[in-house]
């Protein structure tokens, strides 16, 4: 289990922040392309617009949420997560920022 200090250090890792920025953009694009009958689509589309207007800022918010969601993992495991797992965590965190 990662300590809070380790989790905070991950928020300062430039590579992780850059990867999260792309994951936010991908999540926003997925929402843009989803059907209007998806639950909370209007709210999700508004989030996607905010995310694309400030992807770096949104990435930092999403990174903190993703780290909190995965706090039971070792910091080394979190730091080495593949793109697919990072995208899954990002997509799951969208609902928390609606």
C-alpha positions as CSV (number, residue, x, y, z in Angstrom):
1,X,0.0,0.0,0.0
2,X,1.4,3.4,-1.0
3,X,1.8,6.0,1.7
4,X,0.3,9.4,1.3
5,X,3.7,10.8,0.8
6,X,4.4,8.4,-2.0
7,X,1.1,9.2,-3.6
8,X,1.8,12.9,-3.4
9,X,5.2,12.3,-5.0
10,X,3.4,10.6,-7.9
11,X,1.4,13.8,-8.5
12,X,4.7,15.6,-9.1
13,X,6.0,13.0,-11.6
14,X,6.1,14.8,-15.0
15,X,5.7,11.6,-17.0
16,X,2.7,10.5,-15.1
17,X,1.1,14.0,-15.4
18,X,1.7,14.0,-19.1
19,X,0.2,10.6,-19.5
20,X,-2.8,11.6,-17.5
21,X,-3.3,14.7,-19.7
22,X,-3.6,12.4,-22.7
23,X,-5.9,10.1,-20.8
24,X,-8.2,13.1,-19.9
25,X,-8.3,14.1,-23.6
26,X,-9.2,10.5,-24.6
27,X,-11.9,10.3,-22.0
28,X,-13.3,13.7,-23.2
29,X,-13.3,12.4,-26.8
30,X,-15.1,9.2,-25.8
31,X,-17.8,11.2,-24.1
32,X,-18.1,13.5,-27.1
33,X,-18.7,10.4,-29.2
34,X,-21.1,8.6,-26.8
35,X,-24.8,8.3,-27.4
36,X,-27.0,11.1,-25.9
37,X,-29.0,8.4,-24.1
38,X,-26.0,7.5,-21.8
39,X,-27.0,8.3,-18.3
40,X,-25.8,11.8,-17.3
41,X,-24.6,12.5,-20.8
42,X,-25.4,16.3,-20.6
43,X,-23.2,16.5,-17.4
44,X,-20.5,14.3,-18.9
45,X,-20.4,16.4,-22.1
46,X,-20.1,19.6,-20.0
47,X,-17.2,17.9,-18.1
48,X,-15.6,16.9,-21.5
49,X,-15.8,20.5,-22.7
50,X,-14.2,21.8,-19.5
51,X,-11.5,19.1,-19.7
52,X,-10.6,20.1,-23.3
53,X,-10.4,23.8,-22.4
54,X,-7.9,23.0,-19.6
55,X,-6.5,19.5,-20.1
56,X,-3.4,20.1,-17.9
57,X,-5.5,21.3,-15.0
58,X,-8.1,18.6,-15.3
59,X,-5.3,16.0,-15.6
60,X,-4.0,17.0,-12.1
61,X,-7.5,16.7,-10.7
62,X,-8.0,13.3,-12.3
63,X,-4.6,12.1,-11.2
64,X,-5.4,12.8,-7.6
65,X,-8.7,10.9,-7.9
66,X,-7.0,8.0,-9.7
67,X,-4.4,7.8,-7.0
68,X,-7.0,7.8,-4.3
69,X,-8.9,5.1,-6.1
70,X,-5.8,2.9,-6.2
71,X,-4.2,3.8,-2.9
72,X,-4.0,0.1,-1.9
73,X,-1.4,-0.6,-4.6
74,X,2.3,-0.1,-4.1
75,X,3.6,3.2,-5.5
76,X,5.9,1.3,-7.8
77,X,2.9,-0.5,-9.2
78,X,1.0,2.7,-9.7
79,X,3.9,4.4,-11.4
80,X,4.3,1.6,-13.9
81,X,0.7,1.2,-14.8
82,X,0.1,0.7,-18.5
83,X,-2.0,3.1,-20.7
84,X,-5.1,0.9,-20.6
85,X,-5.2,0.8,-16.8
86,X,-4.6,4.5,-16.6
87,X,-7.4,5.1,-19.1
88,X,-9.8,2.9,-17.1
89,X,-9.0,4.8,-13.9
90,X,-9.4,8.1,-15.7
91,X,-12.8,7.1,-17.2
92,X,-14.0,5.9,-13.8
93,X,-13.0,9.2,-12.1
94,X,-15.1,11.3,-14.5
95,X,-18.2,10.7,-12.5
96,X,-16.6,12.2,-9.4
97,X,-16.1,15.6,-11.2
98,X,-19.5,16.1,-12.8
